[in-house]
Amino acid sequence: MPIARSPVKQRAADVAYDAIEGLISTLRLEPGSPVVEAELVALTQMGRTPVREALLRMVSIGLITQQPRRGLLVSHIDLADHLDVIQTRRVLERLIAGCAARRATAPQRQEILRRAERMVEAAASGNLDAYMLADHELDLINHQASQNFSAVQCVQPLIVKCRRFWYAYQHEGEIAEGARHHLALARGIATADEEVAMHGADQLMDYLERFARVVINN
């Protein structure tokens, strides 16, 4: 039986990172746009030090680029690189899904399933914002349940890139299909079935790859 971890209070820099990540992934900070520290302090309502620390972290994983004489810029969406992003994410998502199916607590299993069901409901009503919020919440609980923090640390920037790609090109996709694959993944975790969970992760990555190829080929 896995041991439930007690909640850990987030560091200010982590809160700032999550807030800025949300601005980037939802395109409120557009690709190629300048990153102005003072504006982010106002938007996130965080201090300069945690915002600066969050920005340095984003530079290190490629979400923000630093260019001579131009300062910090939000990185561009690289279509040629995106299939590699999905291929790498596939390996990590299978691992995380298997770990979550083995290690999740009973409350976590219930919450994972509940978030996936919310994705299905949001997709049925065509509510993209609610769909993406439930998707983000599902990721958070799934990552906590996996207790594989090395894999989670590696997959997080890839998820942000996929989420931003989706917001940029979602008119080419069908969110109901994505919701079904998330639900299959969630059911595998909820029933402690590693094979079903990992197959659900594979189906989800297949879906994201098909979506990406439609965008690239258009």
C-alpha positions as a printed Julia matrix, in Angstrom:
218×3 Matrix{Float64}:
   0.0    0.0     0.0
   1.58   3.33   -1.02
   2.12   5.9     1.68
   0.22   9.12    1.08
   2.47  12.17    1.16
   1.41  15.07    3.28
   0.62  18.26    1.34
   3.68  20.46    0.81
   3.32  24.22    0.76
   4.45  25.6    -2.58
   7.44  27.91   -2.72
   6.75  31.4    -4.02
   8.9   30.68   -7.08
   6.81  27.58   -7.83
   3.58  29.59   -7.57
   5.06  32.2    -9.91
   6.19  29.47  -12.3
   2.71  27.91  -12.43
   1.11  31.31  -13.08
   3.53  32.26  -15.87
   3.29  28.77  -17.35
  -0.47  29.24  -17.57
   0.0   32.55  -19.39
   2.34  30.9   -21.89
   0.37  27.7   -22.47
  -2.91  29.58  -23.07
  -1.17  32.07  -25.42
  -1.87  35.1   -23.24
   1.88  35.5   -23.63
   2.21  34.93  -27.36
   5.14  33.09  -28.98
   7.91  35.54  -29.8
   6.58  38.26  -27.51
   8.96  40.05  -25.11
   8.93  38.99  -21.48
   8.65  42.06  -19.25
   9.42  41.28  -15.63
   7.43  44.2   -14.22
   4.32  43.13  -16.16
   4.62  39.56  -14.87
   4.96  40.82  -11.3
   1.67  42.69  -11.78
  -0.08  39.78  -13.54
   0.99  37.11  -11.07
   0.91  39.35   -7.97
   4.21  37.8    -6.94
   7.44  39.52   -5.97
  10.31  40.18   -8.35
  12.55  37.51   -6.83
  10.16  34.53   -7.32
   9.21  35.8   -10.8
  12.88  36.1   -11.74
  13.58  32.6   -10.41
  10.63  31.2   -12.38
  11.86  32.9   -15.57
  15.35  31.43  -15.17
  13.79  28.0   -14.82
  11.77  28.54  -18.0
  14.89  29.61  -19.88
  16.6   26.38  -18.81
  13.81  24.22  -20.28
  13.26  26.26  -23.45
   9.89  27.89  -22.76
  11.62  31.28  -22.77
  14.67  32.25  -24.82
  17.32  34.81  -23.98
  18.65  36.78  -26.92
  21.44  39.37  -27.04
  20.15  42.97  -27.02
  16.54  41.73  -27.16
  16.29  40.25  -23.68
  13.81  37.5   -22.83
  11.27  36.29  -25.38
   8.55  33.64  -25.24
   9.84  30.77  -27.38
   8.24  30.12  -30.76
   6.2   26.99  -31.48
   8.51  24.76  -33.52
   6.36  22.57  -35.77
   9.35  20.5   -36.9
  10.28  19.73  -33.3
   6.77  19.01  -32.03
   6.64  15.36  -33.14
   9.84  14.75  -31.18
   8.2   16.39  -28.17
   5.3   13.92  -28.42
   7.6   10.95  -28.98
   9.57  11.8   -25.84
   6.44  12.53  -23.85
   5.02   9.13  -24.87
   7.76   7.24  -23.01
   7.32   9.34  -19.89
   3.52   9.2   -19.9
   3.57   5.39  -20.08
   5.92   5.29  -17.12
   3.87   7.76  -15.08
   0.6    5.98  -15.88
   2.01   2.63  -14.78
   3.4    4.11  -11.57
   0.11   5.87  -10.78
  -1.85   2.65  -11.35
   0.41   0.91   -8.81
   0.91   3.64   -6.25
  -2.18   5.88   -6.16
  -4.18   6.12   -2.98
  -7.9    5.4    -3.07
  -8.82   9.12   -2.89
  -6.37   9.89   -5.71
  -7.91   7.19   -7.9
 -11.35   8.71   -7.36
 -10.11  12.23   -8.13
  -8.29  11.12  -11.29
 -11.46   9.5   -12.58
 -13.56  12.52  -11.6
 -11.28  14.93  -13.49
 -11.38  12.75  -16.61
 -15.17  12.64  -16.43
 -15.18  16.45  -16.23
 -13.11  16.53  -19.41
 -15.73  14.4   -21.14
 -18.51  16.71  -19.92
 -16.61  19.83  -21.02
 -15.92  18.31  -24.44
 -19.61  17.43  -24.88
 -20.57  21.06  -24.22
 -17.71  22.44  -26.34
 -16.22  24.34  -23.39
 -12.51  24.47  -24.26
 -11.45  26.4   -21.15
 -13.19  23.93  -18.81
 -11.7   21.06  -20.79
  -8.16  22.4   -20.48
  -8.61  23.2   -16.78
  -9.78  19.65  -16.05
  -6.88  18.35  -18.15
  -4.4   20.37  -16.08
  -5.97  19.2   -12.8
  -5.86  15.59  -13.99
  -2.16  15.93  -14.77
  -1.44  17.33  -11.3
  -3.18  14.51   -9.45
  -1.79  11.85  -11.77
   1.73  13.16  -11.19
   1.28  13.19   -7.44
  -0.15   9.67   -7.51
   2.75   8.31   -9.58
   5.31   9.29   -6.92
   7.87   9.26   -9.74
   9.15  12.77   -9.38
  12.04  12.37  -11.82
   9.64  11.44  -14.63
   7.25  14.23  -13.65
  10.03  16.81  -13.71
  10.97  15.71  -17.23
   7.45  15.57  -18.62
   6.13  18.9   -17.31
   7.78  21.18  -19.91
   6.66  18.81  -22.67
   3.07  19.02  -21.44
   3.25  22.82  -21.51
   4.51  22.7   -25.1
   1.69  20.32  -26.08
  -0.9   22.44  -24.3
   0.33  25.61  -26.03
   0.33  23.8   -29.38
  -3.26  22.76  -28.73
  -4.4   26.31  -27.89
  -2.7   27.61  -31.04
  -4.24  25.04  -33.38
  -7.26  23.59  -31.54
  -9.52  24.43  -34.48
  -7.9   21.42  -36.19
  -8.72  18.98  -33.38
 -11.66  17.2   -31.8
 -11.68  17.5   -28.02
 -14.27  14.74  -27.55
 -11.75  12.2   -28.82
  -9.06  13.54  -26.5
 -11.46  13.32  -23.57
 -12.21   9.66  -24.32
  -8.53   8.77  -24.24
  -8.0   10.62  -20.98
 -10.94   8.69  -19.53
  -9.44   5.37  -20.64
  -6.17   6.32  -18.94
  -8.0    7.4   -15.79
 -10.0    4.18  -15.61
  -6.83   2.13  -15.77
  -5.37   4.08  -12.85
  -8.66   4.0   -10.92
  -8.81   0.2   -11.17
  -5.08  -0.29  -10.47
  -4.64  -1.91  -13.89
  -1.19  -0.94  -15.16
  -1.67  -2.36  -18.65
  -4.94  -0.52  -19.19
  -3.44   2.71  -17.83
  -0.38   2.49  -20.07
  -2.52   1.6   -23.08
  -4.63   4.66  -22.34
  -1.46   6.77  -22.26
  -0.45   5.32  -25.64
  -3.87   6.1   -27.11
  -3.63   9.66  -25.86
  -0.2   10.14  -27.43
  -1.44   8.57  -30.7
  -4.23  11.13  -30.7
  -1.84  14.03  -30.06
   0.46  12.8   -32.82
  -2.41  12.57  -35.33
  -3.49  16.07  -34.35
   0.05  17.39  -34.79
   0.42  15.78  -38.21
  -2.83  17.37  -39.39
  -1.49  20.78  -38.36
   1.97  20.2   -39.89
   0.57  18.91  -43.18
  -1.9   21.77  -43.63
